[in-house]
C-alpha cells in the first residue's frame, strides 16, 4: 500500500505525462509480442489437446506429453526462447494452480 506522499507523487507523475504516452492516443499500437503464437494456437488447438507444444512464431518446433522434453527439443532445434504451452483438452477441467 502506498503512503500518502507516494500516492501524491504517482498522481503528479501520471498527470504530467504527455498525451502521446497515453494509450488512447492515435499513435498507440497494441503489443504484438507472441501474436503469431496466439494465432497458431487458435488454428491448431484441437490437434494437440493434452500435449505441450513449443512454438517459434507460427512454426511448431516440438510437441508431446512431457513439457521438459518438449522444451529441450525446442532448444536443441536452435530456438533460444520457445513459447511453451500445454493445451488443455475440451473435457479436461482447467488447472487452477497448486
SESE-421427 format. One record per residue: z, y, x of N, C-alpha, C in turn; residue in three letters. Coordinates in steps of 0.05 Angstrom, whole numbers. Example, Ala and Ser with C-alpha at 12.3 -4.5 7.8 and 13.67 -1.06 7.14 Angstrom:
# residues 2
156:-114:264:156:-90:246:156:-66:264:ALA
142:-45:257:143:-21:273:157:1:258:SER
***
This chain:
# residues 98
0:-23:17:0:0:0:0:25:18:UNK
-16:44:10:-18:69:26:5:88:20:UNK
13:102:41:33:124:36:19:147:23:UNK
34:166:13:22:190:0:4:204:20:UNK
13:207:45:-3:221:65:-29:206:71:UNK
-28:179:73:-52:164:78:-71:165:55:UNK
-61:165:31:-77:167:7:-91:194:6:UNK
-77:215:12:-89:242:12:-111:244:33:UNK
-106:233:57:-127:234:78:-152:218:69:UNK
-148:195:57:-170:179:47:-186:195:26:UNK
-172:207:7:-185:222:-14:-201:245:-2:UNK
-190:259:17:-204:281:30:-229:271:45:UNK
-226:249:59:-249:238:73:-271:231:54:UNK
-265:217:33:-285:209:14:-298:234:0:UNK
-282:254:-6:-293:278:-19:-312:294:0:UNK
-308:291:26:-324:306:45:-349:292:54:UNK
-352:267:45:-376:252:54:-401:265:43:UNK
-422:267:59:-447:277:49:-459:260:27:UNK
-473:272:9:-484:257:-13:-503:235:-4:UNK
-516:239:19:-534:219:29:-520:192:36:UNK
-494:193:39:-479:169:45:-469:155:19:UNK
-473:167:-3:-463:156:-28:-483:134:-38:UNK
-473:112:-49:-490:90:-57:-510:97:-79:UNK
-505:117:-95:-523:124:-117:-546:143:-108:UNK
-547:149:-82:-567:167:-72:-595:154:-73:UNK
-616:169:-75:-643:159:-76:-651:142:-52:UNK
-638:147:-29:-645:133:-5:-630:107:-2:UNK
-612:101:-21:-596:76:-19:-614:52:-21:UNK
-609:33:-3:-624:8:-4:-603:-15:-4:UNK
-606:-34:-22:-586:-56:-23:-587:-73:2:UNK
-565:-85:8:-563:-103:31:-581:-127:27:UNK
-599:-132:45:-617:-155:43:-609:-178:61:UNK
-586:-176:73:-576:-197:90:-575:-224:75:UNK
-588:-244:85:-588:-271:74:-603:-272:47:UNK
-620:-253:42:-636:-253:17:-654:-277:16:UNK
-667:-284:38:-685:-307:39:-670:-333:33:UNK
-646:-336:44:-630:-359:39:-622:-362:9:UNK
-614:-339:-2:-606:-339:-30:-630:-347:-48:UNK
-653:-337:-42:-677:-344:-58:-683:-374:-55:UNK
-681:-384:-30:-686:-413:-26:-668:-430:-42:UNK
-642:-422:-42:-622:-437:-58:-629:-437:-88:UNK
-638:-415:-98:-645:-413:-126:-668:-433:-133:UNK
-687:-435:-115:-710:-452:-119:-705:-482:-114:UNK
-687:-489:-96:-684:-517:-88:-657:-529:-93:UNK
-640:-515:-107:-613:-524:-112:-611:-553:-123:UNK
-627:-559:-143:-626:-585:-156:-634:-608:-137:UNK
-650:-602:-117:-659:-623:-99:-638:-632:-80:UNK
-617:-616:-75:-597:-622:-54:-569:-621:-65:UNK
-565:-627:-91:-538:-627:-103:-520:-647:-88:UNK
-496:-638:-83:-476:-655:-70:-479:-656:-40:UNK
-497:-640:-28:-502:-641:0:-497:-613:13:UNK
-493:-613:39:-493:-589:54:-521:-583:63:UNK
-529:-558:63:-555:-550:73:-551:-529:94:UNK
-568:-530:115:-568:-509:136:-595:-495:134:UNK
-594:-469:130:-619:-454:127:-621:-433:149:UNK
-646:-428:156:-652:-406:175:-673:-390:160:UNK
-665:-369:147:-683:-355:129:-690:-373:106:UNK
-716:-376:100:-724:-393:78:-733:-421:88:UNK
-723:-428:112:-730:-454:124:-706:-473:124:UNK
-709:-496:112:-688:-517:112:-688:-529:140:UNK
-665:-528:153:-662:-538:180:-650:-566:180:UNK
-630:-570:163:-616:-596:162:-602:-598:134:UNK
-597:-623:126:-581:-627:102:-568:-654:103:UNK
-547:-658:87:-533:-683:86:-505:-680:76:UNK
-490:-702:73:-463:-701:62:-441:-692:81:UNK
-447:-691:107:-428:-683:128:-434:-655:138:UNK
-417:-636:130:-422:-608:138:-422:-604:168:UNK
-404:-617:183:-403:-614:212:-429:-624:225:UNK
-439:-646:215:-464:-657:226:-487:-639:220:UNK
-488:-629:195:-510:-610:188:-509:-586:205:UNK
-485:-575:210:-483:-552:228:-492:-558:256:UNK
-483:-581:267:-491:-589:294:-521:-592:296:UNK
-534:-604:276:-563:-608:277:-577:-581:276:UNK
-567:-562:261:-579:-535:259:-577:-521:286:UNK
-554:-523:299:-551:-511:325:-569:-525:346:UNK
-571:-551:344:-588:-566:362:-618:-558:358:UNK
-625:-550:334:-652:-542:328:-658:-513:337:UNK
-637:-500:349:-641:-474:360:-633:-451:343:UNK
-620:-456:320:-611:-435:302:-584:-425:311:UNK
-582:-400:320:-556:-390:330:-535:-387:309:UNK
-543:-377:285:-524:-373:264:-536:-384:238:UNK
-534:-410:234:-546:-422:210:-529:-414:185:UNK
-543:-413:163:-529:-408:137:-523:-436:126:UNK
-498:-443:125:-489:-469:115:-476:-466:88:UNK
-484:-483:69:-471:-482:43:-472:-510:31:UNK
-451:-517:16:-451:-542:2:-459:-536:-27:UNK
-479:-551:-36:-490:-546:-63:-475:-565:-82:UNK
-460:-554:-100:-444:-569:-119:-463:-581:-140:UNK
-456:-605:-149:-472:-618:-170:-467:-605:-197:UNK
-485:-609:-216:-482:-597:-242:-457:-607:-256:UNK
-451:-633:-253:-428:-644:-267:-402:-643:-250:UNK
-404:-633:-227:-381:-632:-208:-364:-607:-214:UNK
-337:-611:-216:-320:-587:-221:-322:-569:-196:UNK
-321:-543:-200:-322:-525:-177:-298:-528:-159:UNK
-302:-524:-133:-280:-525:-114:-264:-499:-116:UNK
-239:-501:-119:-222:-477:-123:-204:-470:-100:UNK
-208:-482:-77:-191:-477:-54:-170:-498:-50:UNK
-154:-493:-30:-133:-512:-23:-109:-507:-39:UNK
***
